[in-house]
């Protein structure tokens, strides 16, 4: 059974837009570069041709990867996001007990994670520890930096 990847509608649309760009604009650019490079003659020693062919291989690999990913995506419907328990689609406020500091985190899929923006994956050590818990729960997360303790202060929709 394939793993289902849960994504927000915005991330799904972003990925589809990029896939469309790779299939249309980028393929055309690479095709033009290959045609242009062929005009230089001997392909065995043609650096431009080699570079264009490498770009073509990379582009096709990226298209295949994105198609495979999008084939197993489940779009998170905002109305289905529960605020009783932490899960993908939630924004949570937690108290970091060691730092005695509140943090706001969004629980997202691994494809959307960006720690600089406070978006943590449900598969990260902290995300895994928090998922399934409710407001008031004390949660221990085993991270590479050591064990961290959080108290969940609030749960809302992203």
C-alpha positions as a LaTeX table, in Angstrom:
\begin{tabular}{lrrr}
\hline
Residue & $x$ (\AA) & $y$ (\AA) & $z$ (\AA) \\
\hline
Unk1 & 0.00 & 0.00 & 0.00 \\
Unk2 & 1.35 & 3.41 & $-0.97$ \\
Unk3 & 1.85 & 6.06 & 1.65 \\
Unk4 & $-0.66$ & 8.89 & 1.47 \\
Unk5 & 0.82 & 12.39 & 1.69 \\
Unk6 & $-1.54$ & 14.96 & 3.17 \\
Unk7 & $-1.18$ & 18.43 & 1.69 \\
Unk8 & $-2.94$ & 21.73 & 2.00 \\
Unk9 & $-4.78$ & 22.91 & $-1.10$ \\
Unk10 & $-2.29$ & 25.78 & $-1.46$ \\
Unk11 & 0.73 & 23.44 & $-1.53$ \\
Unk12 & $-1.04$ & 21.06 & $-3.92$ \\
Unk13 & $-1.79$ & 23.96 & $-6.28$ \\
Unk14 & 1.82 & 25.18 & $-6.00$ \\
Unk15 & 3.16 & 21.74 & $-6.91$ \\
Unk16 & 0.76 & 21.42 & $-9.86$ \\
Unk17 & 1.82 & 24.85 & $-11.11$ \\
Unk18 & 5.49 & 23.85 & $-10.94$ \\
Unk19 & 4.77 & 20.54 & $-12.69$ \\
Unk20 & 2.94 & 22.38 & $-15.46$ \\
Unk21 & 5.91 & 24.76 & $-15.83$ \\
Unk22 & 8.36 & 21.84 & $-16.07$ \\
Unk23 & 6.19 & 20.05 & $-18.64$ \\
Unk24 & 5.63 & 23.08 & $-20.86$ \\
Unk25 & 7.99 & 26.03 & $-20.47$ \\
Unk26 & 11.07 & 24.22 & $-19.19$ \\
Unk27 & 10.77 & 21.33 & $-21.70$ \\
Unk28 & 10.50 & 23.87 & $-24.51$ \\
Unk29 & 13.53 & 25.83 & $-23.26$ \\
Unk30 & 15.60 & 22.66 & $-23.08$ \\
Unk31 & 14.42 & 21.50 & $-26.50$ \\
Unk32 & 15.47 & 24.85 & $-27.98$ \\
Unk33 & 18.87 & 24.59 & $-26.25$ \\
Unk34 & 19.40 & 21.10 & $-27.70$ \\
Unk35 & 18.45 & 22.27 & $-31.21$ \\
Unk36 & 20.79 & 25.25 & $-30.91$ \\
Unk37 & 23.66 & 23.10 & $-29.61$ \\
Unk38 & 23.25 & 20.64 & $-32.50$ \\
Unk39 & 24.01 & 23.48 & $-34.91$ \\
Unk40 & 27.61 & 23.50 & $-33.62$ \\
Unk41 & 28.25 & 20.13 & $-35.25$ \\
Unk42 & 30.23 & 17.27 & $-33.67$ \\
Unk43 & 28.10 & 16.24 & $-30.67$ \\
Unk44 & 30.85 & 14.15 & $-29.06$ \\
Unk45 & 32.81 & 17.27 & $-28.08$ \\
Unk46 & 29.93 & 19.71 & $-27.78$ \\
Unk47 & 29.71 & 21.04 & $-24.21$ \\
Unk48 & 26.49 & 22.96 & $-24.88$ \\
Unk49 & 24.80 & 19.82 & $-26.19$ \\
Unk50 & 25.97 & 17.76 & $-23.20$ \\
Unk51 & 24.74 & 20.41 & $-20.76$ \\
Unk52 & 21.36 & 20.63 & $-22.49$ \\
Unk53 & 20.95 & 16.83 & $-22.47$ \\
Unk54 & 21.84 & 16.74 & $-18.75$ \\
Unk55 & 19.25 & 19.44 & $-18.10$ \\
Unk56 & 16.71 & 17.38 & $-20.05$ \\
Unk57 & 17.41 & 14.27 & $-17.95$ \\
Unk58 & 17.16 & 16.29 & $-14.71$ \\
Unk59 & 13.91 & 17.94 & $-15.82$ \\
Unk60 & 12.30 & 14.61 & $-16.79$ \\
Unk61 & 13.39 & 13.09 & $-13.47$ \\
Unk62 & 11.84 & 16.01 & $-11.57$ \\
Unk63 & 8.61 & 15.66 & $-13.58$ \\
Unk64 & 8.45 & 11.94 & $-12.77$ \\
Unk65 & 9.16 & 12.57 & $-9.07$ \\
Unk66 & 6.44 & 15.21 & $-8.84$ \\
Unk67 & 3.92 & 13.04 & $-10.72$ \\
Unk68 & 4.64 & 10.14 & $-8.34$ \\
Unk69 & 4.18 & 12.42 & $-5.33$ \\
Unk70 & 0.98 & 14.03 & $-6.61$ \\
Unk71 & $-0.45$ & 10.57 & $-7.34$ \\
Unk72 & $-0.51$ & 9.78 & $-3.61$ \\
Unk73 & $-1.65$ & 13.16 & $-2.31$ \\
Unk74 & $-4.72$ & 13.65 & $-0.19$ \\
Unk75 & $-5.78$ & 17.28 & 0.03 \\
Unk76 & $-6.62$ & 18.38 & 3.54 \\
Unk77 & $-10.08$ & 19.89 & 3.63 \\
Unk78 & $-10.20$ & 22.67 & 6.21 \\
Unk79 & $-13.60$ & 21.47 & 7.42 \\
Unk80 & $-12.07$ & 18.08 & 8.30 \\
Unk81 & $-9.29$ & 19.54 & 10.45 \\
Unk82 & $-9.97$ & 18.72 & 14.09 \\
Unk83 & $-9.00$ & 21.16 & 16.83 \\
Unk84 & $-9.48$ & 18.70 & 19.69 \\
Unk85 & $-6.24$ & 16.87 & 18.94 \\
Unk86 & $-3.01$ & 17.99 & 17.25 \\
Unk87 & $-2.67$ & 16.92 & 13.62 \\
Unk88 & $-1.82$ & 18.14 & 10.14 \\
Unk89 & $-3.63$ & 21.39 & 9.44 \\
Unk90 & $-3.34$ & 22.70 & 13.00 \\
Unk91 & $-1.61$ & 25.75 & 14.37 \\
Unk92 & $-0.63$ & 25.12 & 17.96 \\
Unk93 & 0.81 & 27.19 & 20.74 \\
Unk94 & 3.12 & 25.26 & 23.06 \\
Unk95 & 5.13 & 26.19 & 26.08 \\
Unk96 & 8.74 & 25.03 & 25.84 \\
Unk97 & 9.34 & 24.11 & 29.48 \\
Unk98 & 13.14 & 24.40 & 29.36 \\
Unk99 & 13.13 & 27.87 & 27.78 \\
Unk100 & 9.89 & 28.92 & 29.55 \\
Unk101 & 8.84 & 30.35 & 26.21 \\
Unk102 & 5.70 & 30.00 & 24.12 \\
Unk103 & 6.08 & 28.96 & 20.49 \\
Unk104 & 3.54 & 28.91 & 17.69 \\
Unk105 & 3.91 & 25.96 & 15.33 \\
Unk106 & 2.01 & 24.79 & 12.28 \\
Unk107 & 1.76 & 21.03 & 11.77 \\
Unk108 & 2.23 & 20.25 & 8.07 \\
Unk109 & 3.39 & 17.40 & 5.82 \\
Unk110 & 7.09 & 16.84 & 5.22 \\
Unk111 & 6.70 & 18.51 & 1.81 \\
Unk112 & 5.56 & 21.75 & 3.43 \\
Unk113 & 7.88 & 21.86 & 6.44 \\
Unk114 & 9.90 & 25.04 & 6.94 \\
Unk115 & 11.25 & 25.55 & 10.45 \\
Unk116 & 12.09 & 29.21 & 9.74 \\
Unk117 & 8.36 & 29.82 & 9.28 \\
Unk118 & 7.35 & 27.69 & 12.24 \\
Unk119 & 6.01 & 24.90 & 9.97 \\
Unk120 & 7.02 & 21.52 & 11.33 \\
Unk121 & 6.42 & 18.15 & 9.75 \\
Unk122 & 4.14 & 15.63 & 11.38 \\
Unk123 & 7.06 & 13.22 & 10.80 \\
Unk124 & 9.69 & 15.32 & 12.62 \\
Unk125 & 10.60 & 14.31 & 16.18 \\
Unk126 & 8.65 & 17.20 & 17.69 \\
Unk127 & 5.75 & 16.80 & 15.25 \\
Unk128 & 5.47 & 13.07 & 15.92 \\
Unk129 & 5.46 & 13.69 & 19.66 \\
Unk130 & 2.74 & 16.36 & 19.47 \\
Unk131 & 0.34 & 14.67 & 17.02 \\
Unk132 & $-2.65$ & 13.11 & 18.74 \\
Unk133 & $-2.35$ & 15.15 & 21.95 \\
Unk134 & $-4.80$ & 17.74 & 23.25 \\
Unk135 & $-4.71$ & 21.10 & 25.01 \\
Unk136 & $-3.13$ & 20.79 & 28.46 \\
Unk137 & $-1.08$ & 17.69 & 27.62 \\
Unk138 & 2.60 & 17.63 & 28.54 \\
Unk139 & 4.54 & 16.09 & 25.66 \\
Unk140 & 8.12 & 14.82 & 25.58 \\
Unk141 & 9.92 & 14.90 & 22.23 \\
Unk142 & 13.19 & 13.04 & 21.69 \\
Unk143 & 15.22 & 15.21 & 19.31 \\
Unk144 & 18.84 & 15.01 & 18.13 \\
Unk145 & 19.55 & 17.87 & 20.57 \\
Unk146 & 18.05 & 15.88 & 23.46 \\
Unk147 & 14.66 & 15.52 & 25.07 \\
Unk148 & 12.34 & 18.53 & 24.98 \\
Unk149 & 9.17 & 19.02 & 27.02 \\
Unk150 & 6.16 & 20.99 & 25.80 \\
Unk151 & 2.77 & 21.85 & 27.22 \\
Unk152 & 0.07 & 22.34 & 24.58 \\
Unk153 & $-1.64$ & 25.67 & 25.23 \\
Unk154 & $-4.00$ & 25.92 & 22.23 \\
Unk155 & $-4.95$ & 24.17 & 18.99 \\
Unk156 & $-6.55$ & 25.94 & 16.01 \\
Unk157 & $-6.84$ & 25.48 & 12.26 \\
Unk158 & $-3.95$ & 26.70 & 10.06 \\
\hline
\end{tabular}
